[in-house]
Amino acid sequence: MKKKAGVEATILNSLTAISKSEICDILPDVSPTTVEAVLGKMVKDRKIELVGSGRNARYRKVR
C-alpha cells in the first residue's frame, strides 16, 4: 500500500505534467506495472488526466 500511496503523492505533488518513466525514476523501488495500475485507476477516478499519447504521454492533476 505504501508504494501506491507514493505514486499518488508523486503525481499530485508535481507542479507540471509528469510521465510514467519520470515516476519510475523518482521511485525506483516501485515496479512499472504498479505505476501503470495506479495511473490507470487515478485516470478512471478522474483525479488526474492524460495529456498526449504514446511516448509523449504525461499525467497531471485535474484542476
Backbone bond lengths (Angstrom), bond angles and torsions (degrees), N, CA, C in turn:
res aa  C-N    CA-C-N  psi(-1)  N-CA   C-N-CA  omega(-1)  CA-C   N-CA-C  phi
1 M - - - 1.452 - - 1.529 111.37 -
2 K 1.299 118.82 -32.73 1.457 121.74 -179.35 1.521 111.45 -64.22
3 K 1.335 116.82 -34.75 1.461 120.08 -179.21 1.515 110.65 -67.65
4 K 1.326 117.06 -42.00 1.461 120.40 178.43 1.521 110.32 -63.60
5 A 1.318 116.57 -42.13 1.460 120.89 178.73 1.528 110.57 -63.82
6 G 1.315 117.26 -36.49 1.462 121.56 178.19 1.516 111.83 -64.34
7 V 1.332 116.28 -42.00 1.467 120.67 177.70 1.524 109.93 -64.06
8 E 1.326 116.85 -46.71 1.467 120.66 178.99 1.526 111.21 -58.95
9 A 1.320 116.54 -45.78 1.462 120.72 -178.85 1.529 111.12 -63.66
10 T 1.325 116.61 -39.86 1.463 120.63 179.95 1.521 110.84 -60.93
11 I 1.326 116.59 -43.94 1.462 120.55 -179.29 1.527 111.03 -69.59
12 L 1.318 116.50 -48.51 1.457 120.33 -175.43 1.527 113.16 -68.65
13 N 1.326 117.49 -25.50 1.460 120.91 179.80 1.524 113.39 -92.02
14 S 1.335 116.70 -5.04 1.459 120.73 179.77 1.522 109.64 -73.69
15 L 1.304 116.91 133.70 1.463 121.28 -179.39 1.529 111.86 -79.46
16 T 1.323 116.65 -22.48 1.463 121.55 178.93 1.523 109.13 -124.04
17 A 1.316 116.15 170.96 1.467 120.45 176.39 1.524 108.48 -63.12
18 I 1.327 116.75 143.17 1.455 122.10 -174.30 1.526 109.69 -128.75
19 S 1.318 116.50 143.91 1.462 121.02 -179.13 1.526 110.76 -93.76
20 K 1.320 115.29 164.14 1.462 120.75 178.26 1.526 110.29 -61.16
21 S 1.320 117.31 -40.93 1.463 120.06 -179.00 1.528 111.54 -66.51
22 E 1.329 117.47 -34.23 1.470 120.27 176.95 1.524 110.30 -66.98
23 I 1.325 116.54 -38.40 1.467 120.05 176.88 1.523 109.93 -63.93
24 C 1.334 116.64 -42.22 1.469 120.98 179.24 1.530 110.90 -63.90
25 D 1.338 117.44 -35.06 1.465 121.00 177.13 1.528 111.35 -68.73
26 I 1.324 116.64 -39.00 1.465 121.15 -179.71 1.524 111.02 -71.09
27 L 1.340 116.62 -36.47 1.470 122.62 -177.62 1.529 110.36 -119.73
28 P 1.340 117.41 75.01 1.475 119.63 -175.50 1.533 114.02 -65.86
29 D 1.319 118.53 -18.36 1.467 121.02 -179.71 1.527 112.56 -83.19
30 V 1.346 117.62 -5.61 1.462 122.02 179.94 1.528 108.40 -102.83
31 S 1.328 116.50 130.40 1.461 120.31 -177.80 1.529 110.56 -71.26
32 P 1.336 116.75 151.10 1.466 120.33 176.71 1.533 112.25 -58.52
33 T 1.323 117.08 -31.90 1.462 121.03 178.03 1.521 110.73 -63.82
34 T 1.323 117.17 -42.28 1.466 121.28 178.01 1.524 110.16 -65.50
35 V 1.319 116.81 -41.71 1.470 120.80 178.63 1.525 109.40 -60.61
36 E 1.330 117.65 -45.63 1.466 121.64 179.21 1.527 111.07 -60.28
37 A 1.328 116.70 -43.28 1.465 120.58 -179.52 1.523 111.34 -62.72
38 V 1.314 116.73 -44.28 1.471 120.92 -179.96 1.529 110.13 -66.22
39 L 1.331 117.09 -42.67 1.462 120.33 178.56 1.528 110.76 -61.15
40 G 1.314 116.54 -45.34 1.460 120.97 179.41 1.513 112.41 -59.89
41 K 1.325 116.23 -43.60 1.471 120.31 -179.94 1.525 110.90 -67.09
42 M 1.318 116.40 -40.56 1.464 119.45 -179.37 1.527 111.71 -67.57
43 V 1.332 117.44 -36.64 1.462 120.47 176.09 1.523 109.59 -65.95
44 K 1.331 116.30 -44.12 1.465 121.26 179.85 1.528 111.16 -61.99
45 D 1.335 116.86 -38.81 1.464 122.00 179.39 1.529 112.42 -81.09
46 R 1.326 117.14 -0.32 1.466 124.70 179.30 1.523 113.78 61.53
47 K 1.324 115.97 33.03 1.467 120.44 173.76 1.527 109.72 -84.66
48 I 1.347 115.69 -32.03 1.455 121.63 178.57 1.523 108.07 -132.71
49 E 1.337 114.80 165.59 1.461 118.86 177.11 1.519 109.35 -128.43
50 L 1.318 114.79 151.53 1.455 122.90 179.47 1.517 108.38 -89.90
51 V 1.325 115.70 130.29 1.455 121.84 177.84 1.523 106.69 -119.91
52 G 1.316 117.67 121.51 1.454 121.70 -178.83 1.517 110.88 85.18
53 S 1.338 115.06 -173.83 1.455 120.26 179.56 1.523 110.12 -150.89
54 G 1.318 114.91 164.79 1.463 119.91 179.21 1.514 111.98 61.89
55 R 1.325 115.78 -135.32 1.470 120.54 -178.80 1.523 112.51 -68.27
56 N 1.314 116.19 -20.03 1.469 120.10 -179.69 1.519 113.01 -92.25
57 A 1.319 117.60 7.79 1.465 121.23 -177.75 1.527 110.43 -66.85
58 R 1.302 115.28 133.97 1.458 122.37 176.73 1.520 107.57 -137.78
59 Y 1.300 115.04 158.77 1.466 121.59 -178.69 1.515 109.01 -124.69
60 R 1.325 115.58 141.23 1.466 120.42 176.51 1.511 108.18 -143.78
61 K 1.321 115.07 155.19 1.458 118.47 -179.13 1.521 109.91 -70.64
62 V 1.311 115.21 148.45 1.459 121.78 -179.62 1.511 108.01 -74.41
63 R 1.291 116.36 136.50 1.468 120.85 -178.10 1.490 111.33 -87.21
